[in-house]
Amino acid sequence: MKAIIVTSQITFVPENYDRFVLKMAEHPHVLGLIVLKNRDPLFLLKATYLILSGAAPRLGFQVFKNYLSSFTNKRTNGYKKNQKKIWFLDTINSSEAIKIVEEEKVDLIVNARTRYIYKKSILNIPRYGCINIHHGLLPNQRGLMCDFWAHLEGEKFGFSIHKMTSKIDDGDILKVIEVKSSKNNYLESLLVASQQEAHICGELLHELENSANQLEVIKNISDDFKYRKNPTRKDLIALQKKGIKI
């Protein structure tokens, strides 16, 4: 089986999500990595705002670090070292992306830390389709930055892996993993989660290979879900007032 990991050039996760991205380079079923080019000076403005406003100073400094690290060849070198391929694309829905998936006969696409909505033209190509690592506990925690809202509201924190459709956070659920952390440091919780995501995703690739896609799934249906949006400055300050570092 051949899988491709798709991630963003810049993320808000400590170490730029490399604990996941580089760990997956070691997996025997991973063919390579597609990096979606989202490097934009707006990240620097957002980082400056987070620091100077006092809303999330640690997160702001982390965004600066991630922006600078995106100029290095760490990911490229990591995948080359493991004899894997790497591509830099503007969007996963481009003709170039479709050509790569078709010519490489990719069986599975793993979406990791991108906010792109995949179109049917790419979703329908891989034999096993596309799966997403969602940073909330489905089916109830949906939308953006669910890990943040879990910390703010004292809910369980973790991630889910689900089959992708052209709708956001839709598709059958394959894994729901609660992450155990002290929850007094938001960024540290994200680091813990990224390590577990690599481990669970790696196991899932082996399961798919051995089960011929006959995995047990959970229907992604709930009458009590919350759809989240990006937090405001007020929300970020509220998290700090709870004694959680951000």
Solvent accessible surface area in square Angstrom, and as a share of the most:
residue,aa,sasa,rsa
1,M,35,0.16
2,K,72,0.31
3,A,0,0.00
4,I,0,0.00
5,I,0,0.00
6,V,0,0.00
7,T,0,0.00
8,S,7,0.04
9,Q,16,0.07
10,I,3,0.02
11,T,7,0.04
12,F,67,0.28
13,V,1,0.00
14,P,8,0.05
15,E,76,0.34
16,N,5,0.03
17,Y,1,0.00
18,D,11,0.06
19,R,86,0.31
20,F,0,0.00
21,V,0,0.00
22,L,40,0.20
23,K,111,0.47
24,M,3,0.01
25,A,0,0.00
26,E,102,0.46
27,H,18,0.08
28,P,101,0.63
29,H,31,0.14
30,V,2,0.01
31,L,32,0.16
32,G,0,0.00
33,L,0,0.00
34,I,0,0.00
35,V,1,0.01
36,L,0,0.00
37,K,94,0.40
38,N,40,0.21
39,R,85,0.31
40,D,55,0.28
41,P,89,0.56
42,L,100,0.50
43,F,24,0.10
44,L,55,0.27
45,L,118,0.59
46,K,105,0.44
47,A,0,0.00
48,T,52,0.30
49,Y,114,0.43
50,L,17,0.08
51,I,38,0.19
52,L,144,0.72
53,S,27,0.18
54,G,31,0.30
55,A,0,0.00
56,A,0,0.00
57,P,37,0.23
58,R,112,0.41
59,L,7,0.03
60,G,0,0.00
61,F,116,0.49
62,Q,22,0.10
63,V,0,0.00
64,F,62,0.26
65,K,126,0.54
66,N,2,0.01
67,Y,21,0.08
68,L,117,0.58
69,S,43,0.28
70,S,16,0.10
71,F,117,0.49
72,T,80,0.47
73,N,93,0.48
74,K,113,0.48
75,R,23,0.08
76,T,23,0.13
77,N,89,0.46
78,G,14,0.14
79,Y,0,0.00
80,K,129,0.55
81,K,174,0.74
82,N,50,0.26
83,Q,171,0.76
84,K,35,0.15
85,K,93,0.39
86,I,32,0.16
87,W,48,0.17
88,F,90,0.37
89,L,4,0.02
90,D,98,0.51
91,T,40,0.23
92,I,0,0.00
93,N,33,0.17
94,S,28,0.18
95,S,93,0.60
96,E,97,0.44
97,A,0,0.00
98,I,37,0.19
99,K,114,0.48
100,I,18,0.09
101,V,1,0.00
102,E,95,0.43
103,E,114,0.51
104,E,38,0.17
105,K,152,0.64
106,V,6,0.03
107,D,19,0.10
108,L,1,0.00
109,I,0,0.00
110,V,0,0.00
111,N,5,0.02
112,A,0,0.00
113,R,53,0.19
114,T,15,0.09
115,R,145,0.53
116,Y,70,0.27
117,I,96,0.49
118,Y,1,0.00
119,K,125,0.53
120,K,134,0.57
121,S,61,0.39
122,I,0,0.00
123,L,15,0.07
124,N,117,0.60
125,I,49,0.25
126,P,7,0.04
127,R,154,0.56
128,Y,21,0.08
129,G,18,0.17
130,C,4,0.02
131,I,2,0.01
132,N,19,0.10
133,I,3,0.02
134,H,10,0.04
135,H,24,0.11
136,G,1,0.01
137,L,24,0.12
138,L,6,0.03
139,P,31,0.20
140,N,68,0.35
141,Q,22,0.10
142,R,28,0.10
143,G,9,0.09
144,L,58,0.29
145,M,46,0.20
146,C,4,0.02
147,D,4,0.02
148,F,0,0.00
149,W,28,0.10
150,A,1,0.01
151,H,2,0.01
152,L,26,0.13
153,E,75,0.33
154,G,56,0.54
155,E,50,0.22
156,K,131,0.55
157,F,5,0.02
158,G,2,0.02
159,F,1,0.00
160,S,0,0.00
161,I,0,0.00
162,H,3,0.02
163,K,60,0.25
164,M,29,0.13
165,T,50,0.29
166,S,48,0.31
167,K,144,0.61
168,I,89,0.45
169,D,12,0.06
170,D,41,0.21
171,G,13,0.12
172,D,37,0.19
173,I,0,0.00
174,L,18,0.09
175,K,50,0.21
176,V,58,0.34
177,I,38,0.19
178,E,65,0.29
179,V,4,0.02
180,K,152,0.64
181,S,35,0.23
182,S,90,0.58
183,K,53,0.22
184,N,83,0.43
185,N,41,0.21
186,Y,5,0.02
187,L,19,0.10
188,E,86,0.38
189,S,1,0.01
190,L,5,0.03
191,L,20,0.10
192,V,40,0.23
193,A,4,0.03
194,S,2,0.01
195,Q,93,0.41
196,Q,60,0.27
197,E,1,0.00
198,A,5,0.04
199,H,114,0.51
200,I,24,0.12
201,C,0,0.00
202,G,8,0.08
203,E,74,0.33
204,L,0,0.00
205,L,0,0.00
206,H,77,0.34
207,E,60,0.27
208,L,2,0.01
209,E,69,0.31
210,N,125,0.64
211,S,33,0.22
212,A,70,0.54
213,N,47,0.24
214,Q,147,0.65
215,L,37,0.19
216,E,167,0.75
217,V,55,0.32
218,I,94,0.48
219,K,126,0.53
220,N,14,0.07
221,I,130,0.66
222,S,23,0.15
223,D,155,0.81
224,D,111,0.57
225,F,100,0.42
226,K,97,0.41
227,Y,105,0.40
228,R,43,0.16
229,K,151,0.64
230,N,74,0.38
231,P,22,0.14
232,T,82,0.47
233,R,113,0.41
234,K,164,0.69
235,D,29,0.15
236,L,12,0.06
237,I,41,0.21
238,A,35,0.27
239,L,0,0.00
240,Q,58,0.26
241,K,168,0.71
242,K,107,0.45
243,G,54,0.52
244,I,17,0.09
245,K,100,0.43
246,I,0,0.00
